[in-house]
Each structure stands twice: as structure tokens, then as C-alpha cells.
Amino acid sequence: MIAELLAHGLIRPSFVPSGPTRELRDLTRYRVKLTEERNRIHNRIHKVLEDACIKLDVVASDILGATGRAIIQAIIAGQEHPDWLADKAKGTLRGKRPELRLALRGRITDHHRLMLHELMEEIDFVERKIKRLESQIAPKVEVEALARLATIPGIDLITAWTLLAELGSDMSVFSSPRHAASWAGLCPGNHESGGKRLSNRTRKGNRWLRRALCQAAWAATRKKNSYIAAFFYRKAGKHGIRKAIVATAHRLLIIAFCILRDGGEYRELGDNYFDRLHPERTRNRLVRRLQRLGLDVFLQPRVESLIAPPPVPPLIRKRGRPCKCAERAIPCKHTS
């Protein structure tokens, strides 16, 4: 019966991306697996250092940064004195050498050196594979589409790769942005029985796209003066953080869909977008909050000052090298 319905055109075909898009999917998904493997090796290295009573993570935010790798290589080479190891610090960690000396007082054995040597070789191998994959992914992606997607808060190069690999560049395969969100599994569920809604858990969808957008949503919540961050905190106050993250990922997908479909760029609405929608509601809500604190509130419209601000005195250039603003063809703010 299904075959007959399909032959008569009564069944809408599922979304099957083109060959280049499927190849791009394989590369981006394999990169995710390699990244997860790199994280697992990172955790094993941290476990070996903890077993040797070395608290490198207390001082350095990344134990595999430039300083961390130099210290681990010195430990593998046979060095274990805290003063010598602390001298391997680079950059801003050179100012924390006293703390490093305390953190590097451990009990290092030959077994720890063997494990660190094997794990460092393994993580270098995985990182080289990731770089090779990235060099293969970059030529397969449209540069213009990447530039437009990168204007969205929280979406970086890797997330933009994932969006183009999973959704493709042709948005005509989806009837609407909400259809794309439903296909990705980023919309509320609709489990009802007898007129009663039992659960609104999201349905199963594209887990690769969902993973990337949820990570982008967490990054977007930390951007200041952003509409996406305001949307997240608005939802988190009503439904909790976990549901707010999924709702923010849903909003990011809709924005990315419209950008890929229409060919435009992201236009920032500002963090006060929801306040400007209904200013009277915002005013009344804030007044009620102040009144609950026992304060009397008197409101009056703000009157702009009619007095012109005092003139800004010209800048006096300090002694030093001569100004090169004229050579660089930029407006000069210095005076002699």
C-alpha cells in the first residue's frame, strides 16, 4: 500500500540531501567523534596528574595549553623538581610561578611518565587528524553562507559548518522555519490523551544539529546587550534553564534558516527588545517590585537638558614619537 501511495504521489518524500552535502556531513560528524576522543584523552591525562599529586589545573585553566604541555614534556623527560618545572611557565602564568611550585609538588613515578608519554602521543595523533579534517571541510563550504551565519551570536565557524552540513544550503526542502525546527527535534512535543496534555518533551530529531545548536545557545547567553541572551533569561525565569536552552536553540535555528533562505544577515534587536514591545507593562512591573520593597515611587517623564554641554578641551599630545595619523589617512585627534 505504501508503494502504491508513493507511486501516485500521495506521500511526501523525506529529506535526502545531495551528494556533496552527505560528504560534508560525514566529515563534520567524524570531527565530532574525534573531538570527543580528544576530550577523553584530556581527562585521562588529568587523572594521571592527579594520581601523581600534581594540581596543575588549580593554577592553569587548561592543562594542555602551552605551559601545561611544556611541563608535561619535562616530566616525561625525567624532571620532577617543582622549581625547574615552574620555570617552564609561559605568558601570564610566569607571574604565578610561586603557585605553580606549590601545585607541582607531587610524587612522580616511572609509571606516571610512561602513561603521560603514551597519552601525549595519542592526543597529538588525534589533533593532527582533526586538522586534516578541517582542511578538507573548509573548501566544501560556501564562504558567503559562513559569513552570514557567523553574524548570529553564539554561532562560530564549527557550528556554521554543522548547520550547512545538516540542513544544506537549499532551504526550499522545508516548507517553513518551524518545519525545519520540527525536523531537527527542537520543538515541544504534543503528547495528548483525552484532551489532556501529558508531556511536552521534545521529539527525536537530528541529534548532530541539536547538539551544535544547544552549545551555541549556551555561548549566546553570555553575550552582552544581545536579544538572544534576553530571550534566554526571559524563558529561564518562566520554565527553567534546561527548557530555556532548548527554546534558545530553537530560536537560533529559525534565525539561521531565514538567513540562509533570504540571503541576509543577522540584525541585532538589543537586550531591551521585550521591554520596548510593551513599555507600560514593563513600567508597572518594576513599580510593583519597588513597592513590595516598601518604597514610594513617583514617576515623571524625563526632560532633556536644554543647556549645551561644555566644550571638550583639545587633547595635548605628550612627548614621544610624532603622530602618524596623516600617513595612515585617518582623522587626527592630537594637537601640538
Secondary structure, 3 states (H helix, E strand, C coil): CHHHHHHCCCCCCCCCCCHHHHHHHHHHHHHHHHHHHHHHHHHHHHHHHHHCCCCHHHHCCCCCCHHHHHHHHHHHCCCCCHHHHHCCCCHHHHHHHHHHHHHCCCCCCHHHHHHHHHHHHHHHHHHHHHHHHHHHHHHHCCHHHHHHHCCCCCCCHHHHHHHHHHHCCCHHHCCCHHHHHHHHCCCCCCEEECCEEEECCCCCCCHHHHHHHHHHHHHHCCCCCCHHHHHHHHHHHHHCHHHHHHHHHHHHHHHHHHHHHHCCCCCCCCCCHHHHHCHHHHHHHHHHHHHHCCCCCCCCCCCCCCCCCCCCCCCECCCCCCCCCCCCCCCCCCEC
